[in-house]
Amino acid sequence: MIYPLISIVIPVYNTKTFLAQCVDSILLQTYKNFECILVDDGSSDGSGELCDDYSLKDDRVSVFHIQNGGVSKARNYGIAKAKGQYISFIDSDDFVLADYLETMVAPVMQSYICYDLICSGFRVIDNNGRRDFSCHNLYIDKRNNIKNLLPLLDSKQILNGPCCKLYKRDIIISNNLKFPEQLSLGEDLIFNCIYIKYVGNIINIDYLGYMYCHRNNDSLTKQKYAFSYYETLIDTQYRIRTELDYLLQSDDNRYRIYIENKCLSSFLYYLPMLYYVPNNRKIYIKKYLSLPFFKGSRSCLILTSLRHFLLLSITYLNNITLIDKYWYIIYKIKSNVIKC
């Protein structure tokens, strides 16, 4: 039976309060063939020292201290140090169940197929309790038909983050794939969009072994009120659309429509938030309308509601003021509903 080595990469930055729970959950895994790589991203709360303590107690744990550069830099550093056939990313304030690795690698051990990407669901734990995000059993073979990727693109569990997944290290290294270090938002989504270009097969497992602990983040809340936050959203959406461009080469027009609508849906979702930054919202709208892919989105928008019909009509006029007024009305309606 095959027991592939799994490299677990954990970026660590000022999470001493939660770090022990995270690392302990890994050391208690029923699957034993793994290495745990802790990348201390310049912590100042004693997290780095705690990492060192773990490395002295268990030789499966290795620690690297780097100058603070963000989570993407820490993950990229961990990738460079990894030796396993598969790489698993775990955040330092999350934890996993004892059978997490055993369940994730089971498809490889049972079928002797070295899948390029193995995904599962996860559980969110926050102040409101627990919420499960399931990932139903699904096998995707992109080599036979690129159309098989549609279920992948429609799954938030697959694209939206690097956790609860096993990535093939050879694919990452041979294609020099990295998390974009210049971005602080959506960098993991972009990494996944790039990674799936190079995979041949993907398997989803109906399993909830990753515990995503949602902590209050005051810095992120403040960031959402800054115009730069929305500029980053634009850049991220543009990168995602660019990385998925190869799907648009398909003869089937459904995939172009699907992707363009995904991009436009993001625009619809984030636009009402601009009323937290009223002095700059027209700048954001103008910049977004000027992007080539947004013009494409307008031409193939699926009219699923009256709201979409109105927006399509307004955007064809390319009138920033009309778009702004339209979303002001939507914003006020939502605000009144919340007050009631």
N, C-alpha and C positions, 0 to 999 in steps of 0.2 A: 504494500500500500504506500502511496505517495504522501509524505509529510512535508510540504513545502515550507521553507522558512518565511515567516512574515515579519516585516520590519514595521514597528509601530512608531510613528513620528508624532511627538507631542510638543508643540510650541508652548513655552511657558513665559508668562509675563505677569508678575504681581498677583498670583493666584494662590498664595500660600494657604489660605483658609480652606481651599477646595482640593489642593493638589494631592494630599494624602489619599483621599477617597478615590481619585482618578487612578493613581499609580497602583494602589492596593488592588483595585478591581482588575488590573491587568496582570499583576503577579499571581492572582488567584485563578487564572484561566485554566480550564480543563485541557486545553490544547497547549502543549509545552514548547513547541518549536517556534519560538519567536525571539526577537530582540526589541528592547524598548529604548528608543532614542529620545532623550529629553533635551530640547534646545532652549536654554535659558536666554531670553531676548532682553538682557540687560535689566533684570528685575532688581527692585530696591527694597522689597519687603521681606527678604529672607527666603524667597522661593528657590533661588539658586543654591543656597546652602542645603536646603531640604533635598534638592535633586542630588547633590553630592552624597548625602547620607544614604540615599537609596542605592546609588552606584556602589557604595562600599558594602552594602548588605547583600546585593544580588548581582552576580556577574552578567546577567542578561540585560542589565540597565547600564547605558552609557550616557554621559552628560557632556554637553558642549555649551560653553558660555560665549555669547557673541554680543557685540554692541547693539543697542536697541535700534531696530530697523523695521519693525512691524511683523505681523503674523506671516505674510507671504515670504519675506526674507528668511524667517525661521523655518518655515516648511521647506523652502528650497535648500536650505543648509542641511536639513534632516534627510532630504532625498539624496543629496550628494554623499552622505555618510551611510546610507542604507545598503545592506548586503542581501536582503531577502529577495525571493522570487516575486513576492507581493508586498505592497506598501499599504498600510492602513493609517489614516490620520484620525487622531482623537484630540479634542480640545481639553486643556488642562483643568477646566472647571466642570467637565462632564465625567461620566463613568459608564462602564459597560457591565453586562451580566457575565457570570462566570463561564457560560457556554458560548460567549460571543464569537471568539475566533474559531472555535470548533464548528459552529453552525455556518459561519461565513465561508469557511474553506471546504465544507462538506461536499459541495458539488464537484470540486476538483478531485477529491479523494474517492468519491463514489463512481465517477464516470471516466476518470483519467483524462479529462479534457482540461487543458490549462486555459480557462476562460480569461478573456482580456479585461473584463470588468465584472465584478460581483457586487450587487447592491442589496440593501435591505431597508426596511422601514425604521422608524425611530419613535421614541416617546419623549414628549416635551413635558418638563416638570417646572412649574412656575408658581406664583402666588395664588393662582386660580385653580390649582390642582394638577391633573394630568390629562394630556391629550395624545392620542395615538395617531400616527401617520403611517398607515400600512403601505406596503409595497407588494402587491400580489405577485404570485409566482408567474414568471414570464421569461421566455427565452427569445432573444433577438439575434438573428444571424444577418448581419449587414452585408456579408460577402455575397449572399445569394440575391438579395434585393434591397436596395437602399431604402425602398418604401417601408421596410420593416422598422425604420427609425421613428416613425410617427408616434408609436406608443411611448418611446423614449422621450421625445420632445414634449409630450403632454404630461410627463411625470415630474412633479416638483421634487420628489424624493431623489430622483436620479441626478438632475442637473443643478440643483440649488446649493449644493455644498459638498465638501470633500469627505465628510464623515459618513459612517455606516456604509463604507465601500472598501473593496480591495482592488487596488490598481496594480497592473503588471509593471514591475520595475523596468524591464527591458524596453517596453514601449516608451516610457518616460525618458529614459536615458538615451536611447537610440535616436529619438526625435528632438532631444534637447528641450523638453517641455518644462516650463517653469510657471509658477504663480506670478502674475504681474505685480512687481513690487511697487510700482508707482501709483497703484490704485489702493484706496482704502475701503472701497465699496464694490461688491460684485466680482472681486478677483477670483473667488472660488468658482463662480458660475462660468466665467470666461475660461478658466483652466479646464473645466469639464467639457465645454464646447469644443475646445481645441483637442482634448484627449480623445473624444469619440470619433474624430476624423480618422484616427489610426487604429481603431479596434475592429476586429472581425466579428466577435460575438460578445454578447452581454447576457447575464442571467440575473434575474431579480428573485429574491427569497422572501417569502411571506413570514417575516420574523421581526420581532421588536426587542432587540438586545442592546441598542444604543440609547442611553439616557441623556437627552439634551437638556441641560439645566439652564433655564433662561433667567439671567440675573438682571437686576435693574442697572441700567447704564446711563448715568447722567450726562456723560460726555457725548454719547450718541444722540440723546434727546436734544442737547444744545446744538449739535451739529446739524440737525434737521431744520433748524431755523436759519441756517447760513446759506447764502446763495450758492456758495461753492459746492454744497451738498447736492444741489440740483444739477449743477454743471457736471458733477461726477456721474450722476445718473444718465445724463445725455451721452457722455463718453462711453459709459459701460454698455448702454443699449447699442451704440454704434459698433463697438467691438464685437458684441455678441452677434449682431446681424452680419458683420464681416466674416466672422469665424464660421458661420453656418451657410455662407454663400455657396459652398460646393453642393449643397442640397438643391439649390435653385437650378442646377444644370440638368436636373431630371426632366425627362420628356413630359412627365405628368404635371400639369399646371397646378394641381392641388397643393403641392409642396411649397411652391412659391407663394400661393395665397395663404397657406398656413403660417409660414414664417413671417410674412409681411404683417399679418394680423396680430401675431404675437408681439411684434415691435410696436404696433399702434396701440394695442391693449395696454402696454406699459405706459405709453404716453397718456392714455385716458386715466390710468390709475393714479399717476403721480401729479397730474396737472392741478387738481383741486388743492393740493398741499401748498401750492405757490402763494396762497393767500396768507400764509404766515410770513412771507417776504414780499409784501405788496409793492415795494419800490423797484423790484427787479423782474417781476413775473412776465412782463411783455418782452423783455430781453430773452428770457428762456424760451418763450413761445416762438419768437422770431428765429432764434438759433435752431430750434427743433424743426421748424417748417423748411429751413434751408437745406437740411440734410437730404441727400439723394434717396436714401432708402425710405424716408418718410413720404416722399412724393410717390414712390412705388406702392406704399401701403395704402395711400388714398385711392389708388386706381383699382385695387382689388379687395377693398374692404367688404367683408361679409356683413350685410345689414341685418343684425340680429335684434335690433330694437329701434324705437323711435329716436332715442338718444343718439345712436350711431348714425341714423339717417340725417338728423340735424347737423351733427358734427361733420359728416361728409360734405354736406351742402356748404357749410361755412368754410371748411378748409379749402374747397375748390376755389373759393373767392380769394383765398390767401390773405384774408383780412384779419390782422392781429387783434384789432379792437373788438371785432365781432366775436372772435374766439374767447377773448378775455371776458366780455360781457356774458357770453353763454355760460362759461364756467363760474362766473360770479353768482349767477342765478342758482346753478346747481349747488354751489358752496353754501349759499344762504338757506336753501331748502334743507340741506343736510343738517345745518346748524340748528334750525328750528325744530327738526325732528328729534335731534339729540336732547334739546332743552325740554321737549315734551316728555 
